[in-house]
Amino acid sequence: MADTHTNVKHFVLDTSVLLHNPSALFAFADNQVVIPFDVLEELDKFKKDSNDVGRNARTVIRHLDQLREKGHLAEGVPWNGHGGCIRVAMESVDVPRLSSHVPDNRIISVAWELKRLGRTVIFISKDINARIKSDALGISTEDFQAQKVDYDTLYSGYREIAVPGSTIDQLYAQKRVAITDPALAALRPALHPNEFVLFKDATEPGHTGLARYVPSTGAVLPLSRGKKACFGVLPRNVQQTMALDLLLDDDVQMVTLIGTAGTGKTLLALAAGMTKCFNEQRYERLLVARPIMPMGRDIGYLPGTKDEKLAAWMQPIFDNLEFLLADRRVHSGESTNVEAKLKSLVDGGKIVLEALTYIRGRSIPHQFMIVDEAQNLTPHEIKTIASRVGEGTKIVLTGDAEQIDNPYLDSNSNGLSFTIERLKNSDLMGHVTLERPERSSLATLVVKEL
């Protein structure tokens, strides 16, 4: 299909973009999306996989098949009535310095040829090396931006403000400070639902107060639990206190915790889950899931049974659970078989450790669900997981956006960061960024200095 006007842009999509988000096909409004033929070949290789990559590949193929029924893909098929067009590029040309034996190079060559013909072309890829090569050839190159946030300005879940000492006294005396109170009225931007506010006395630094904004009350309320221990775990800093407040509030159905290693994300989530499941019996079971490999890769190639395969990947979870189940009283004279306790809970179905590969297709009602290492998931994968949540289930996402193993994600584009930013205005969601490592003095030193 020929360009209908001179301002049309040609977006050449790499395979990595479509495997990341199949909807990328329709993300470029009134411009032309170009799919190199080699991308179809690569999608064909992935389509049989049972993981999210395979499912995404099949979704793209189905989209293209539906477009094929409306016209010839080689000529371009309009899809939105506003100039949007999707075309499969059959041509592949030789480009100086690029070996035509490499599929990525042939994909880049499609963008190079369009540029040579005078088209306005932009190469879109999640593959950093592909972006570098195309940029070196003078091709305008971008990451897929539709599901990216600015990690440097990511919502932290709390803020500090200086107030008169009387405001702090009012908070604890009246158990609330109205959002219209002069001390809060000037806050910009406005408080988000379940956002925490740390009040600091403008004249007496040691005089502080901690509250959470609850929209239904039109006020910020003091934390109901304070700094009480949760399943034997006592919060060690103000962010951990905030995190436990959200984790133990049944009205907050999704909690996201982000922070570097040792900040206590997983331990706090597990402690809250065990309190809710075993002490309060609010939920039927504690479900803990992790992505086995970047992009949710299956575990079938590892030796052993499913449980044996999971054990290696779930060891950090086992470590935390054993810590929580252990009797940590010094010289108590009691001997506790922690492994037997844990085995009994797992065998009895009270604690379920699962690979995310097996979550899709299930309905998960009345459970306290923790998804650990969520920074290795795409926004689409987190949407898939969260959509499994049934009535009465609470879901907790934890991760470190600066420690990502998925080659196509970074701190700005991973599903955890995206979820935090997109859902921050919902009453059902709460978030805290944990900044201070508390694992040990050495861990704190390493995180800070290395």
C-alpha positions as CSV (number, residue, x, y, z in Angstrom):
1,M,0.0,0.0,0.0
2,A,1.4,3.3,-1.0
3,D,1.7,6.2,1.5
4,T,-1.4,8.2,1.5
5,H,0.3,11.4,2.8
6,T,3.8,12.6,3.2
7,N,3.7,12.5,7.1
8,V,3.2,8.8,7.4
9,K,5.8,7.0,9.5
10,H,7.0,3.5,8.9
11,F,7.5,1.6,12.2
12,V,9.5,-1.5,11.6
13,L,8.9,-4.0,14.5
14,D,11.5,-6.5,15.7
15,T,10.4,-9.9,16.9
16,S,11.3,-9.0,20.5
17,V,8.6,-6.3,20.5
18,L,5.8,-8.6,19.5
19,L,6.9,-11.3,21.9
20,H,6.9,-8.7,24.7
21,N,3.4,-7.4,23.8
22,P,1.3,-8.7,20.9
23,S,-0.8,-5.6,21.0
24,A,2.2,-3.6,19.7
25,L,0.9,-4.3,16.2
26,F,-1.9,-1.8,16.9
27,A,0.0,0.8,19.0
28,F,1.0,3.2,16.2
29,A,-2.3,4.9,15.4
30,D,-2.4,6.4,11.8
31,N,1.1,5.2,10.7
32,Q,2.3,2.1,8.9
33,V,3.6,-0.9,10.8
34,V,6.1,-3.0,8.9
35,I,6.7,-6.6,9.9
36,P,9.8,-8.1,8.2
37,F,9.3,-11.6,6.8
38,D,12.1,-12.9,9.0
39,V,10.0,-11.9,12.1
40,L,7.3,-14.3,10.9
41,E,9.9,-17.0,10.7
42,E,11.0,-16.3,14.2
43,L,7.4,-16.2,15.5
44,D,7.0,-19.6,13.9
45,K,9.9,-21.0,16.0
46,F,8.3,-19.7,19.3
47,K,4.7,-20.6,18.6
48,K,4.9,-24.1,20.1
49,D,6.3,-23.0,23.4
50,S,4.0,-23.5,26.4
51,N,5.2,-20.3,28.2
52,D,4.1,-16.7,27.7
53,V,6.5,-16.2,24.9
54,G,4.9,-19.0,22.9
55,R,1.4,-17.7,23.8
56,N,2.4,-14.2,22.6
57,A,3.8,-15.6,19.4
58,R,0.5,-17.4,18.7
59,T,-1.5,-14.3,19.5
60,V,0.5,-12.2,17.0
61,I,0.0,-14.9,14.4
62,R,-3.7,-14.9,15.0
63,H,-3.9,-11.1,14.7
64,L,-2.0,-11.3,11.3
65,D,-4.3,-14.1,10.1
66,Q,-7.4,-12.0,10.9
67,L,-5.8,-9.1,9.0
68,R,-5.0,-11.4,6.1
69,E,-8.8,-12.0,5.6
70,K,-9.3,-8.2,5.1
71,G,-6.6,-7.7,2.4
72,H,-3.1,-8.6,1.2
73,L,-0.5,-8.3,4.0
74,A,2.3,-7.8,1.4
75,E,0.5,-4.7,0.2
76,G,-0.6,-3.5,3.6
77,V,-4.0,-3.9,5.4
78,P,-5.8,-0.9,7.0
79,W,-7.1,-1.8,10.4
80,N,-8.5,1.3,12.2
81,G,-10.1,3.5,9.6
82,H,-7.7,6.4,10.5
83,G,-4.7,5.6,8.3
84,G,-3.3,2.8,10.5
85,C,-1.9,0.0,8.3
86,I,0.0,-3.2,8.8
87,R,2.3,-4.6,6.2
88,V,4.5,-7.7,5.9
89,A,7.8,-6.7,4.1
90,M,9.0,-9.4,1.8
91,E,12.1,-7.6,0.6
92,S,15.5,-8.1,2.2
93,V,18.5,-6.3,0.9
94,D,22.2,-6.4,1.5
95,V,23.5,-3.7,3.9
96,P,27.1,-2.8,4.1
97,R,28.8,-4.3,7.2
98,L,25.8,-6.5,8.0
99,S,26.0,-10.2,7.4
100,S,22.8,-11.4,5.6
101,H,23.1,-14.8,7.3
102,V,21.9,-13.3,10.6
103,P,18.1,-12.9,10.9
104,D,18.4,-9.8,13.1
105,N,20.5,-8.1,10.3
106,R,17.9,-9.0,7.7
107,I,15.2,-7.5,9.9
108,I,17.3,-4.3,10.2
109,S,17.8,-4.3,6.5
110,V,14.1,-3.7,5.9
111,A,14.3,-0.5,7.9
112,W,17.5,0.5,6.1
113,E,15.9,0.0,2.7
114,L,12.9,2.1,3.6
115,K,15.2,4.9,4.8
116,R,17.2,4.6,1.5
117,L,13.9,5.1,-0.4
118,G,13.3,8.3,1.5
119,R,10.6,7.1,3.9
120,T,10.3,8.3,7.4
121,V,11.3,5.1,9.2
122,I,11.7,4.1,12.9
123,F,13.1,0.8,13.9
124,I,11.4,-0.5,17.1
125,S,13.2,-3.2,19.2
126,K,13.5,-4.5,22.7
127,D,16.9,-6.0,21.8
128,I,19.6,-3.5,22.9
129,N,22.2,-4.8,20.4
130,A,19.8,-4.6,17.5
131,R,19.0,-1.0,18.5
132,I,22.7,-0.2,18.6
133,K,23.4,-1.7,15.2
134,S,20.5,0.1,13.5
135,D,21.4,3.4,15.1
136,A,25.0,2.9,13.8
137,L,23.5,2.7,10.3
138,G,21.8,6.0,10.8
139,I,18.3,4.6,11.3
140,S,16.0,6.3,13.8
141,T,15.8,3.7,16.6
142,E,13.6,3.3,19.7
143,D,12.6,0.9,22.4
144,F,8.9,0.1,22.6
145,Q,7.6,3.0,24.7
146,A,3.9,2.2,25.1
147,Q,4.4,0.3,28.4
148,K,7.3,2.2,29.9
149,V,7.5,4.5,32.9
150,D,10.2,6.7,34.3
151,Y,11.8,4.7,37.1
152,D,13.7,7.7,38.4
153,T,10.4,9.4,39.3
154,L,8.5,6.2,40.1
155,Y,5.7,6.5,42.7
156,S,7.3,5.7,46.1
157,G,4.1,5.3,48.1
158,Y,4.9,7.9,50.7
159,R,6.1,11.4,51.2
160,E,7.4,13.6,54.1
161,I,6.0,17.0,54.9
162,A,6.8,19.6,57.6
163,V,3.8,20.6,59.7
164,P,3.1,22.4,62.9
165,G,3.4,20.3,66.0
166,S,-0.3,20.7,66.6
167,T,-1.1,18.8,63.4
168,I,0.8,15.7,64.7
169,D,-0.9,16.0,68.1
170,Q,-4.3,16.2,66.3
171,L,-3.5,13.1,64.3
172,Y,-3.1,10.9,67.4
173,A,-5.7,12.7,69.5
174,Q,-8.5,12.7,66.9
175,K,-7.2,9.7,65.0
176,R,-7.4,11.6,61.7
177,V,-6.4,14.8,59.8
178,A,-8.8,15.8,57.2
179,I,-7.4,16.2,53.7
180,T,-8.8,19.7,53.6
181,D,-6.8,20.6,56.7
182,P,-4.5,23.6,55.9
183,A,-1.4,21.5,56.7
184,L,-2.4,19.1,53.8
185,A,-4.3,21.3,51.5
186,A,-1.2,22.6,49.8
187,L,0.2,19.2,48.9
188,R,1.0,18.9,45.2
189,P,0.4,16.6,43.6
190,A,-2.6,15.5,45.6
191,L,-2.2,12.4,47.7
192,H,-2.9,9.0,46.1
193,P,-5.1,6.4,47.7
194,N,-3.3,4.5,50.4
195,E,-0.3,6.9,50.2
196,F,1.6,7.3,53.5
197,V,2.5,10.7,54.9
198,L,5.3,11.1,57.4
199,F,4.6,14.3,59.4
200,K,7.7,16.1,60.8
201,D,7.4,18.9,63.3
202,A,8.8,22.1,61.7
203,T,10.3,23.2,65.0
204,E,11.0,19.9,66.8
205,P,12.6,17.3,64.4
206,G,12.1,14.4,66.9
207,H,8.3,15.0,66.9
208,T,6.9,12.9,64.0
209,G,3.7,11.2,63.0
210,L,2.9,8.5,60.4
211,A,-0.4,8.3,58.6
212,R,-2.1,6.8,55.5
213,Y,-4.6,8.5,53.2
214,V,-7.9,6.6,53.1
215,P,-10.1,8.3,50.4
216,S,-13.3,6.9,51.8
217,T,-12.7,8.8,55.0
218,G,-11.5,12.0,53.4
219,A,-8.6,12.0,55.8
220,V,-5.2,10.6,56.6
221,L,-5.4,8.1,59.5
222,P,-2.7,7.0,61.9
223,L,-1.5,3.4,61.4
224,S,-3.7,1.1,63.3
225,R,-0.9,-1.4,64.2
226,G,1.9,0.9,64.8
227,K,5.2,-1.1,65.0
228,K,3.9,-4.4,66.4
229,A,5.6,-7.6,65.4
230,C,4.0,-9.7,62.6
231,F,4.6,-13.5,62.9
232,G,7.7,-12.7,65.0
233,V,9.0,-10.1,62.6
234,L,9.4,-6.6,64.0
235,P,9.6,-3.7,61.4
236,R,13.0,-2.2,61.5
237,N,12.4,1.1,59.8
238,V,9.5,3.4,58.7
239,Q,9.2,1.9,55.2
240,Q,8.8,-1.6,56.7
241,T,6.2,-0.3,59.1
242,M,4.3,1.1,56.1
243,A,4.6,-2.2,54.2
244,L,3.2,-4.2,57.0
245,D,0.3,-1.8,57.4
246,L,-0.7,-2.4,53.7
247,L,0.0,-6.2,53.8
248,L,-2.3,-6.7,56.8
249,D,-5.1,-4.5,55.6
250,D,-7.8,-6.7,53.9
251,D,-9.3,-3.8,52.1
252,V,-6.0,-3.3,50.1
253,Q,-6.3,-6.2,47.6
254,M,-3.0,-5.6,45.8
255,V,0.3,-4.6,47.4
256,T,3.5,-3.8,45.5
257,L,6.9,-3.7,47.3
258,I,10.0,-2.7,45.4
259,G,13.5,-2.4,46.8
260,T,17.1,-3.5,46.7
261,A,18.4,-6.8,48.1
262,G,18.0,-7.1,51.9
263,T,15.3,-4.6,52.3
264,G,12.9,-7.2,53.6
265,K,10.3,-7.4,50.8
266,T,9.8,-11.1,50.7
267,L,10.2,-11.7,54.4
268,L,7.6,-9.1,55.2
269,A,5.2,-10.4,52.6
270,L,5.6,-14.0,53.9
271,A,5.2,-12.9,57.5
272,A,2.0,-11.1,56.7
273,G,0.7,-14.0,54.6
274,M,1.3,-16.5,57.4
275,T,-0.3,-14.2,59.9
276,K,-3.4,-13.9,57.8
277,C,-3.6,-17.5,56.8
278,F,-2.6,-19.3,60.0
279,N,-3.3,-16.9,62.9
280,E,-6.3,-15.1,61.6
281,Q,-7.5,-17.7,59.1
282,R,-8.6,-14.9,56.8
283,Y,-7.4,-16.8,53.7
284,E,-7.5,-20.5,52.9
285,R,-3.8,-20.8,51.9
286,L,-0.6,-19.0,51.2
287,L,0.4,-19.2,47.5
288,V,3.9,-18.2,46.6
289,A,5.0,-18.0,43.0
290,R,8.1,-17.0,41.2
291,P,9.1,-16.7,37.5
292,I,11.4,-19.7,37.0
293,M,13.5,-18.0,34.4
294,P,13.3,-14.7,32.5
295,M,10.0,-14.4,30.6
296,G,8.5,-17.3,32.5
297,R,10.4,-20.0,30.8
298,D,9.2,-23.6,31.6
299,I,11.2,-25.9,33.9
300,G,10.8,-29.0,31.9
301,Y,14.5,-29.2,30.8
302,L,15.7,-29.5,34.4
303,P,16.2,-33.0,35.8
304,G,13.8,-34.5,38.4
305,T,10.1,-34.2,39.3
306,K,8.2,-31.0,39.3
307,D,8.7,-30.5,43.0
308,E,12.4,-31.3,42.8
309,K,12.8,-28.8,39.9
310,L,10.9,-26.1,41.9
311,A,13.0,-26.7,45.0
312,A,16.1,-25.1,43.5
313,W,14.3,-22.0,42.3
314,M,12.2,-21.7,45.5
315,Q,15.1,-22.0,47.9
316,P,15.0,-18.3,48.8
317,I,11.4,-18.7,49.7
318,F,12.2,-21.8,51.8
319,D,14.9,-19.9,53.6
320,N,12.5,-17.2,54.6
321,L,9.7,-19.6,55.6
322,E,12.2,-21.6,57.8
323,F,13.3,-18.4,59.4
324,L,9.7,-17.5,60.2
325,L,8.8,-20.9,61.5
326,A,12.0,-21.2,63.7
327,D,11.8,-20.5,67.4
328,R,14.3,-17.6,67.6
329,R,14.2,-17.3,71.4
330,V,17.8,-17.7,72.6
331,H,18.4,-20.5,75.1
332,S,14.7,-21.4,75.2
333,G,15.6,-25.0,75.8
334,E,13.1,-26.0,73.1
335,S,14.0,-27.9,70.1
336,T,11.9,-27.2,67.0
337,N,11.9,-29.3,63.9
338,V,11.5,-26.5,61.4
339,E,11.7,-28.7,58.3
340,A,8.9,-30.9,59.7
341,K,6.7,-27.9,60.3
342,L,7.3,-26.6,56.8
343,K,6.7,-30.0,55.2
344,S,3.5,-30.4,57.1
345,L,2.2,-27.1,55.9
346,V,3.2,-27.8,52.3
347,D,1.8,-31.4,52.3
348,G,-1.4,-30.1,53.9
349,G,-1.9,-27.5,51.1
350,K,-1.7,-24.6,53.5
351,I,1.5,-23.3,51.8
352,V,1.7,-23.8,48.0
353,L,4.9,-23.0,46.1
354,E,4.3,-22.7,42.4
355,A,6.0,-21.7,39.2
356,L,4.3,-18.9,37.3
357,T,4.2,-21.2,34.3
358,Y,1.4,-23.1,35.9
359,I,-0.7,-20.1,37.1
360,R,-2.3,-19.3,33.7
361,G,-5.8,-20.7,33.2
362,R,-6.4,-21.1,37.0
363,S,-8.8,-19.2,39.2
364,I,-7.3,-18.3,42.6
365,P,-10.0,-17.4,45.2
366,H,-9.6,-16.8,48.9
367,Q,-5.8,-17.0,48.9
368,F,-2.9,-14.8,50.0
369,M,-0.8,-14.8,46.9
370,I,2.8,-13.6,46.7
371,V,4.6,-13.1,43.3
372,D,8.3,-12.8,44.1
373,E,10.9,-11.4,41.6
374,A,8.1,-9.7,39.7
375,Q,10.6,-7.3,38.1
376,N,11.3,-10.2,35.6
377,L,7.8,-10.1,34.3
378,T,6.4,-8.0,31.4
379,P,3.3,-5.8,32.0
380,H,1.4,-8.4,29.9
381,E,2.5,-11.2,32.1
382,I,1.5,-9.4,35.3
383,K,-1.9,-8.6,33.8
384,T,-2.3,-12.3,33.0
385,I,-1.4,-13.3,36.6
386,A,-3.5,-10.6,38.3
387,S,-6.5,-11.6,36.1
388,R,-6.4,-15.0,37.7
389,V,-7.2,-13.5,41.1
390,G,-10.6,-14.6,42.3
391,E,-12.9,-13.3,45.0
392,G,-11.4,-12.8,48.4
393,T,-7.7,-13.1,47.2
394,K,-5.0,-10.6,48.0
395,I,-2.0,-10.4,45.7
396,V,1.4,-9.1,46.6
397,L,4.1,-8.3,44.0
398,T,7.7,-7.9,45.2
399,G,10.9,-7.3,43.3
400,D,14.0,-5.2,42.7
401,A,13.8,-3.2,39.5
402,E,17.5,-2.7,39.5
403,Q,18.2,-6.5,39.4
404,I,16.5,-7.7,36.2
405,D,17.4,-11.0,34.4
406,N,15.0,-10.7,31.5
407,P,17.1,-9.5,28.5
408,Y,14.2,-7.4,27.1
409,L,13.2,-5.6,30.2
410,D,14.8,-2.7,32.3
411,S,13.8,-0.7,35.3
412,N,11.5,1.4,33.1
413,S,9.7,-1.3,31.2
414,N,9.3,-4.2,33.6
415,G,5.8,-5.2,34.7
416,L,6.4,-4.3,38.4
417,S,7.3,-0.7,37.7
418,F,4.5,-0.4,35.2
419,T,1.9,-1.8,37.6
420,I,3.0,0.6,40.4
421,E,2.7,3.6,38.2
422,R,-0.6,2.6,36.4
423,L,-2.5,1.6,39.5
424,K,-1.4,4.2,42.0
425,N,-4.7,6.0,41.8
426,S,-6.8,2.9,42.8
427,D,-8.2,2.5,46.3
428,L,-7.6,-1.3,46.0
429,M,-3.8,-0.9,45.6
430,G,-1.0,0.2,47.9
431,H,2.7,0.5,47.3
432,V,5.9,1.1,49.3
433,T,9.4,1.5,48.1
434,L,11.8,0.0,50.6
435,E,15.1,1.8,50.5
436,R,17.2,0.7,53.5
437,P,18.7,-2.9,53.6
438,E,18.1,-4.6,56.9
439,R,19.5,-8.1,56.2
440,S,22.8,-7.5,58.0
441,S,25.5,-4.8,58.5
442,L,27.5,-6.4,55.7
443,A,24.6,-6.6,53.3
444,T,23.9,-2.9,53.9
445,L,27.6,-2.0,53.3
446,V,27.7,-4.0,50.0
447,V,24.5,-2.6,48.6
448,K,25.6,0.9,49.5
449,E,29.3,0.8,48.3
450,L,29.3,-1.8,45.5
